[in-house]
Amino acid sequence: MMGHEWLTGVGLIFLGIITGFVGTNTGGSVFLTVPVMIWLGIAPQSSIATARLASVGTMVAGLRHFHNQGKVDYALAFPAAVLGLVGALAGASLLLQIDPALLHKVIGGLTLLLVALSLIKKPRSGETPPSAIRRLFGYILFIPVGMIGGLFGGQAKLSTYLFIIFFRKTISESVGTRKVGGLVLSVGSLLIFGVSGIIDWQYGCCLIIGTLLGANAGAKFALKKGDQWMEAVFNLVVVALALRMLFW
């Protein structure tokens, strides 16, 4: 990289640190990363695809920490990941054909609905496990959520609420478990983006460096603070992002 490209690369490393720290717990970092990349002069489609490359760093770093704390339910995560991947591959294939503006509003409205549903009943220690029908419905919803993720990203928020509402997981368990599917989804959609040639690998590497640093620090900080702190920050950030998608 030379000239302004070198400065852009350094800026993306710092951007990755910030989004990695926040995104490993709340998700939705793509809604900051992509607009900033476009502002820096990177083409919109390339920005979306390159941001997905960087999300792999966030997922890997975050998953390691939540796994070490026993916050990942792999028996639940793998079926959800497969269903999410089916949707993600379809969504990624449609990226070049769909206007993201409409998608933003759909994600924003659905997110606010899930936030409201999650506040109705909280998971409690010793609570009766969810019924088979409840779990089945929750699994099915991972397909459209995965499609949203494949199109633009931001599926992390929605996945977290699915685990809370339909599988009665705590916020930290939901965040940890969702990272398995997030990693599978990111790699799957990256295959399509890579074949299409719209990933900027140089800028993507800069973002990965930053997100790895930020995600490691963010996961440690969140696990130390506990579920109550994570839930408050998560809901605050999610509502703010959802409102932004709906009205801006």
FILO-778887 format. One record per residue (C-alpha): residue number from 1; residue in three letters; x, y, z. Coordinates in steps of 0.2 Angstrom, whole numbers, plus 5000, padded with zeros to 4 digits. Example, Ala and Ser with C-alpha at 12.3 -4.5 7.8 and 13.67 -1.06 7.14 Angstrom:
# FILO-778887
   num   residu      x      y      z
     1      ala   5062   4978   5039
     2      ser   5068   4995   5036
***
This chain:
# FILO-778887
   num   residu      x      y      z
     1      met   5000   5000   5000
     2      met   5006   5017   4996
     3      gly   5000   5035   4999
     4      his   4982   5037   5004
     5      glu   4980   5018   5003
     6      trp   4993   5016   5017
     7      leu   4983   5029   5028
     8      thr   4967   5020   5024
     9      gly   4974   5003   5030
    10      val   4980   5011   5046
    11      gly   4963   5018   5049
    12      leu   4955   5002   5046
    13      ile   4966   4994   5059
    14      phe   4959   5006   5072
    15      leu   4941   5004   5065
    16      gly   4943   4985   5068
    17      ile   4949   4987   5086
    18      ile   4934   4997   5090
    19      thr   4921   4986   5081
    20      gly   4929   4971   5087
    21      phe   4928   4976   5105
    22      val   4910   4981   5104
    23      gly   4904   4968   5090
    24      thr   4910   4952   5099
    25      asn   4897   4956   5112
    26      thr   4883   4965   5104
    27      gly   4885   4961   5085
    28      gly   4880   4973   5072
    29      ser   4898   4980   5070
    30      val   4895   4979   5051
    31      phe   4883   4994   5052
    32      leu   4898   5004   5057
    33      thr   4912   4996   5047
    34      val   4903   4996   5030
    35      pro   4898   5015   5030
    36      val   4915   5020   5036
    37      met   4923   5010   5022
    38      ile   4912   5017   5009
    39      trp   4916   5035   5016
    40      leu   4935   5030   5014
    41      gly   4931   5027   4995
    42      ile   4929   5008   4995
    43      ala   4915   5002   4983
    44      pro   4899   4997   4993
    45      gln   4899   4979   4987
    46      ser   4917   4977   4991
    47      ser   4915   4985   5008
    48      ile   4901   4973   5012
    49      ala   4912   4958   5007
    50      thr   4928   4964   5015
    51      ala   4919   4968   5031
    52      arg   4913   4950   5031
    53      leu   4931   4944   5030
    54      ala   4935   4954   5045
    55      ser   4921   4947   5055
    56      val   4930   4930   5055
    57      gly   4943   4938   5066
    58      thr   4929   4944   5078
    59      met   4921   4927   5078
    60      val   4937   4917   5081
    61      ala   4943   4928   5095
    62      gly   4927   4929   5104
    63      leu   4922   4910   5102
    64      arg   4939   4905   5111
    65      his   4935   4916   5126
    66      phe   4917   4911   5128
    67      his   4922   4892   5125
    68      asn   4934   4893   5139
    69      gln   4920   4900   5151
    70      gly   4908   4886   5146
    71      lys   4896   4898   5138
    72      val   4894   4889   5121
    73      asp   4881   4875   5118
    74      tyr   4888   4866   5104
    75      ala   4873   4854   5103
    76      leu   4862   4868   5099
    77      ala   4875   4879   5089
    78      phe   4878   4866   5075
    79      pro   4860   4863   5069
    80      ala   4857   4882   5070
    81      ala   4873   4885   5061
    82      val   4869   4873   5046
    83      leu   4852   4881   5044
    84      gly   4859   4898   5045
    85      leu   4872   4893   5032
    86      val   4858   4888   5020
    87      gly   4850   4905   5022
    88      ala   4867   4914   5021
    89      leu   4872   4906   5005
    90      ala   4856   4911   4997
    91      gly   4857   4928   5004
    92      ala   4875   4931   4998
    93      ser   4870   4925   4980
    94      leu   4857   4939   4980
    95      leu   4869   4953   4986
    96      leu   4872   4960   4968
    97      gln   4853   4961   4965
    98      ile   4845   4968   4980
    99      asp   4845   4986   4986
   100      pro   4852   4986   5004
   101      ala   4841   5001   5009
   102      leu   4825   4990   5010
   103      leu   4835   4977   5019
   104      his   4840   4989   5032
   105      lys   4822   4993   5037
   106      val   4817   4975   5037
   107      ile   4831   4971   5049
   108      gly   4828   4986   5060
   109      gly   4809   4982   5062
   110      leu   4813   4963   5065
   111      thr   4826   4968   5078
   112      leu   4815   4979   5088
   113      leu   4801   4966   5088
   114      leu   4813   4953   5095
   115      val   4820   4965   5108
   116      ala   4802   4967   5114
   117      leu   4799   4949   5114
   118      ser   4815   4945   5124
   119      leu   4809   4957   5138
   120      ile   4793   4948   5141
   121      lys   4801   4932   5149
   122      lys   4819   4930   5155
   123      pro   4828   4914   5156
   124      arg   4830   4908   5174
   125      ser   4841   4895   5182
   126      gly   4831   4879   5184
   127      glu   4818   4884   5172
   128      thr   4808   4871   5162
   129      pro   4817   4867   5146
   130      pro   4808   4874   5130
   131      ser   4796   4862   5121
   132      ala   4800   4853   5105
   133      ile   4788   4864   5095
   134      arg   4796   4880   5102
   135      arg   4814   4874   5098
   136      leu   4808   4868   5081
   137      phe   4801   4885   5077
   138      gly   4817   4893   5083
   139      tyr   4828   4882   5072
   140      ile   4817   4887   5057
   141      leu   4819   4905   5060
   142      phe   4838   4903   5058
   143      ile   4836   4901   5039
   144      pro   4829   4919   5036
   145      val   4841   4926   5049
   146      gly   4855   4918   5039
   147      met   4849   4925   5023
   148      ile   4849   4942   5031
   149      gly   4867   4939   5036
   150      gly   4872   4933   5019
   151      leu   4865   4948   5011
   152      phe   4872   4962   5022
   153      gly   4877   4956   5040
   154      gly   4869   4960   5056
   155      gln   4862   4943   5059
   156      ala   4871   4942   5076
   157      lys   4858   4952   5085
   158      leu   4844   4942   5078
   159      ser   4853   4925   5082
   160      thr   4856   4931   5100
   161      tyr   4837   4935   5103
   162      leu   4832   4918   5095
   163      phe   4843   4909   5107
   164      ile   4835   4919   5121
   165      ile   4817   4918   5116
   166      phe   4816   4901   5109
   167      phe   4829   4891   5118
   168      arg   4829   4901   5135
   169      lys   4848   4904   5135
   170      thr   4855   4918   5146
   171      ile   4863   4933   5136
   172      ser   4881   4926   5139
   173      glu   4876   4909   5133
   174      ser   4867   4916   5118
   175      val   4882   4927   5113
   176      gly   4894   4912   5115
   177      thr   4883   4900   5106
   178      arg   4879   4911   5091
   179      lys   4897   4913   5087
   180      val   4898   4895   5080
   181      gly   4885   4899   5068
   182      gly   4892   4916   5064
   183      leu   4909   4909   5060
   184      val   4901   4896   5048
   185      leu   4890   4909   5040
   186      ser   4905   4921   5038
   187      val   4916   4908   5030
   188      gly   4901   4901   5019
   189      ser   4897   4918   5012
   190      leu   4915   4923   5010
   191      leu   4917   4908   4997
   192      ile   4904   4917   4986
   193      phe   4911   4934   4988
   194      gly   4929   4927   4985
   195      val   4923   4919   4968
   196      ser   4914   4935   4963
   197      gly   4931   4944   4966
   198      ile   4923   4958   4976
   199      ile   4934   4956   4992
   200      asp   4948   4969   4995
   201      trp   4961   4957   5003
   202      gln   4973   4970   5008
   203      tyr   4960   4981   5017
   204      gly   4953   4965   5024
   205      cys   4969   4960   5032
   206      cys   4970   4977   5040
   207      leu   4953   4975   5047
   208      ile   4956   4957   5053
   209      ile   4972   4963   5063
   210      gly   4961   4976   5072
   211      thr   4946   4965   5075
   212      leu   4957   4951   5083
   213      leu   4964   4964   5095
   214      gly   4948   4972   5099
   215      ala   4938   4956   5100
   216      asn   4950   4948   5112
   217      ala   4949   4963   5124
   218      gly   4930   4964   5122
   219      ala   4927   4946   5126
   220      lys   4937   4947   5142
   221      phe   4929   4963   5147
   222      ala   4911   4957   5145
   223      leu   4914   4940   5153
   224      lys   4922   4949   5168
   225      lys   4907   4961   5169
   226      gly   4894   4947   5168
   227      asp   4876   4944   5161
   228      gln   4867   4959   5168
   229      trp   4880   4971   5161
   230      met   4881   4962   5144
   231      glu   4862   4962   5143
   232      ala   4860   4981   5146
   233      val   4874   4986   5134
   234      phe   4867   4973   5121
   235      asn   4850   4980   5121
   236      leu   4855   4998   5121
   237      val   4867   4996   5106
   238      val   4854   4985   5097
   239      val   4840   4997   5099
   240      ala   4851   5011   5093
   241      leu   4856   5002   5078
   242      ala   4839   4996   5074
   243      leu   4832   5014   5075
   244      arg   4846   5020   5064
   245      met   4842   5007   5050
   246      leu   4823   5012   5051
   247      phe   4825   5031   5050
   248      trp   4842   5035   5042
***
